Amino acid sequence: MSDSDNDNPIPEERFTPEPGGDDVAGGDATGGQPDEMPESPLTINGQYTKDLSFEAPGAPEIFNLLQQEMPNIQVDIDVQAEGKGENVFEVVLSVRAEAKAKEEIAYIAEISYAGLFTVNVPAEHMGPVLLIECPMILFPFLRRIIADATGDGGFAPLMLTPIDFASLYQQRMAQAQELAQTEAANDGNDGGALN
């Protein structure tokens, strides 16, 4: 058979060459330097649950109340990023969910899910990468954990709807700009009063 000459049925072009391999050097006389490889703009170094809390202060009585009416669930979301080294950042996605039925607290679930990322982008792109791209990577894992926690607590699993992190980032930037303008106006007024 003509196929017997080919030991590997999967074409080599389907594999990414490993860094430092012969493909990187290109087999030329210069011996290609490993530092010529473009750096990945975003690398996930690790992901972890930083904090997890679940409480059902009204149990077991709350379960009777929940058979009569649907709970009102308030969800608050926050994203924070902190430098941990050269181009290394910890991004923490935090969610607090509070469910109530007739003003009785059914449960409170809080989770902070974090990722450690290496980011190699220009400074002007750092904010969007840290506060939009990184939370988008973390969100599905946080979503599963909070669904499991609420389900294991005896309630209907809380399935968070997808979050528009770009919109949240724009809101945060607008608030920061308003705050800066307010502070500048107050500083200008204070300066005039002193003269």
C-alpha positions as CSV (number, residue, x, y, z in Angstrom):
1,M,0.0,0.0,0.0
2,S,1.2,3.5,-0.7
3,D,0.1,4.7,2.8
4,S,2.6,2.4,4.5
5,D,5.3,4.9,3.9
6,N,3.5,7.5,6.0
7,D,3.9,6.5,9.7
8,N,1.9,9.5,11.0
9,P,-1.6,9.8,9.5
10,I,-2.1,13.4,10.9
11,P,-0.4,16.1,8.8
12,E,2.4,18.0,10.6
13,E,0.9,21.4,9.7
14,R,-1.9,20.6,12.3
15,F,0.7,20.9,15.1
16,T,2.2,24.1,16.5
17,P,6.0,23.9,16.6
18,E,7.4,23.9,20.1
19,P,9.5,26.9,21.1
20,G,13.2,26.4,20.5
21,G,12.6,23.6,18.0
22,D,14.1,23.2,14.6
23,D,11.1,24.8,13.0
24,V,11.7,28.0,14.9
25,A,15.3,28.4,13.8
26,G,14.2,27.9,10.2
27,G,17.3,25.9,9.5
28,D,19.2,29.0,8.2
29,A,22.8,29.8,8.9
30,T,22.0,32.4,11.5
31,G,20.5,29.8,13.8
32,G,17.4,31.9,14.7
33,Q,17.3,33.3,18.2
34,P,14.6,32.1,20.6
35,D,13.9,35.7,21.6
36,E,12.8,36.4,18.0
37,M,9.5,34.6,18.7
38,P,6.7,37.0,19.3
39,E,5.5,37.1,22.9
40,S,2.0,36.0,23.5
41,P,-0.1,39.0,24.4
42,L,-2.0,37.1,27.1
43,T,-1.0,34.0,29.0
44,I,-3.0,32.3,31.8
45,N,-0.5,31.2,34.5
46,G,-3.2,29.9,36.8
47,Q,-6.8,30.1,38.1
48,Y,-8.1,29.6,41.6
49,T,-11.0,30.3,44.0
50,K,-9.7,33.0,46.3
51,D,-12.8,33.2,48.5
52,L,-16.1,31.4,48.7
53,S,-19.0,31.9,51.1
54,F,-22.5,30.5,51.2
55,E,-25.1,30.9,53.9
56,A,-28.8,30.2,54.2
57,P,-29.8,32.0,57.4
58,G,-33.5,31.3,57.0
59,A,-33.3,27.5,56.4
60,P,-35.3,25.3,56.7
61,E,-38.4,27.6,57.1
62,I,-37.4,29.6,53.9
63,F,-38.0,26.5,51.7
64,N,-41.8,26.6,52.6
65,L,-41.9,30.3,51.6
66,L,-40.0,29.6,48.3
67,Q,-42.8,27.1,47.3
68,Q,-45.2,30.0,47.4
69,E,-43.2,32.7,45.6
70,M,-40.1,33.1,43.5
71,P,-37.1,34.7,45.2
72,N,-35.8,38.2,44.3
73,I,-32.1,37.8,43.5
74,Q,-29.7,40.8,43.6
75,V,-26.4,40.2,42.0
76,D,-23.4,42.5,42.3
77,I,-20.2,42.1,40.2
78,D,-16.8,43.6,40.6
79,V,-13.5,43.2,38.8
80,Q,-10.1,44.2,40.3
81,A,-6.6,43.8,38.8
82,E,-3.3,44.1,40.7
83,G,0.3,43.8,39.6
84,K,2.2,40.9,41.0
85,G,5.5,41.3,39.1
86,E,6.8,42.3,35.7
87,N,3.9,41.9,33.3
88,V,2.2,39.6,35.8
89,F,-1.2,40.5,37.1
90,E,-3.8,39.0,39.4
91,V,-7.4,39.6,38.1
92,V,-10.1,38.9,40.7
93,L,-13.7,38.6,39.5
94,S,-16.1,38.9,42.5
95,V,-19.8,38.2,42.7
96,R,-22.2,38.6,45.6
97,A,-25.7,37.2,45.2
98,E,-28.5,37.7,47.7
99,A,-31.8,36.0,47.3
100,K,-34.9,37.1,49.3
101,A,-38.5,36.0,49.5
102,K,-40.9,38.4,51.2
103,E,-38.0,40.3,52.7
104,E,-36.7,37.0,54.3
105,I,-33.1,36.2,53.2
106,A,-33.1,32.8,51.4
107,Y,-29.3,32.8,50.8
108,I,-26.2,34.9,50.4
109,A,-23.5,33.6,48.1
110,E,-20.1,35.3,47.6
111,I,-17.2,34.2,45.5
112,S,-14.0,35.8,44.4
113,Y,-12.4,33.8,41.6
114,A,-9.0,34.9,40.4
115,G,-6.5,34.3,37.6
116,L,-2.8,35.1,37.3
117,F,-2.0,36.4,33.9
118,T,1.1,37.5,32.0
119,V,0.2,40.4,29.8
120,N,2.4,41.7,27.0
121,V,0.5,44.6,25.4
122,P,1.1,48.3,25.0
123,A,0.2,50.4,28.1
124,E,-2.8,51.9,26.3
125,H,-4.3,48.4,25.9
126,M,-3.6,47.2,29.4
127,G,-6.9,48.3,31.0
128,P,-9.1,46.7,28.5
129,V,-7.1,43.4,28.6
130,L,-7.1,43.3,32.4
131,L,-10.7,44.4,32.9
132,I,-12.4,42.9,29.8
133,E,-10.5,40.0,28.3
134,C,-9.3,38.4,31.6
135,P,-12.7,38.5,33.3
136,M,-14.2,36.9,30.2
137,I,-11.8,34.0,30.6
138,L,-12.6,33.6,34.3
139,F,-16.4,34.1,34.1
140,P,-17.5,30.5,33.0
141,F,-15.5,29.0,35.9
142,L,-17.0,31.4,38.4
143,R,-20.5,30.8,36.9
144,R,-20.2,27.0,37.4
145,I,-18.9,27.4,41.0
146,I,-21.8,29.7,42.1
147,A,-24.3,27.4,40.4
148,D,-22.9,24.4,42.3
149,A,-22.8,26.3,45.6
150,T,-26.5,27.5,45.4
151,G,-27.6,24.1,44.1
152,D,-25.8,22.2,46.9
153,G,-27.3,24.6,49.4
154,G,-30.8,23.2,48.5
155,F,-31.9,26.0,46.2
156,A,-32.3,26.2,42.4
157,P,-28.8,26.7,40.9
158,L,-28.1,30.3,40.2
159,M,-27.1,30.5,36.5
160,L,-25.6,33.9,35.9
161,T,-26.3,35.4,32.6
162,P,-23.3,36.4,30.4
163,I,-21.8,39.7,31.4
164,D,-20.8,42.5,29.1
165,F,-17.4,43.3,30.6
166,A,-16.7,45.9,27.9
167,S,-19.8,47.9,29.0
168,L,-18.7,47.6,32.7
169,Y,-15.3,48.9,31.7
170,Q,-16.7,51.9,29.9
171,Q,-18.9,52.7,32.9
172,R,-15.9,52.5,35.2
173,M,-13.9,54.8,32.9
174,A,-16.8,57.3,32.7
175,Q,-17.1,57.3,36.5
176,A,-13.4,57.8,36.9
177,Q,-13.5,60.7,34.4
178,E,-16.4,62.3,36.2
179,L,-14.7,62.0,39.6
180,A,-11.5,63.5,38.2
181,Q,-13.4,66.4,36.7
182,T,-15.3,67.0,40.0
183,E,-12.0,66.9,42.0
184,A,-10.4,69.3,39.6
185,A,-13.3,71.7,39.9
186,N,-13.2,71.5,43.7
187,D,-9.5,72.1,43.7
188,G,-10.0,75.1,41.4
189,N,-12.7,76.5,43.8
190,D,-10.5,75.9,46.8
191,G,-7.6,77.6,45.2
192,G,-9.7,80.7,44.4
193,A,-11.0,80.9,48.0
194,L,-7.4,80.9,49.4
195,N,-6.3,83.8,47.2
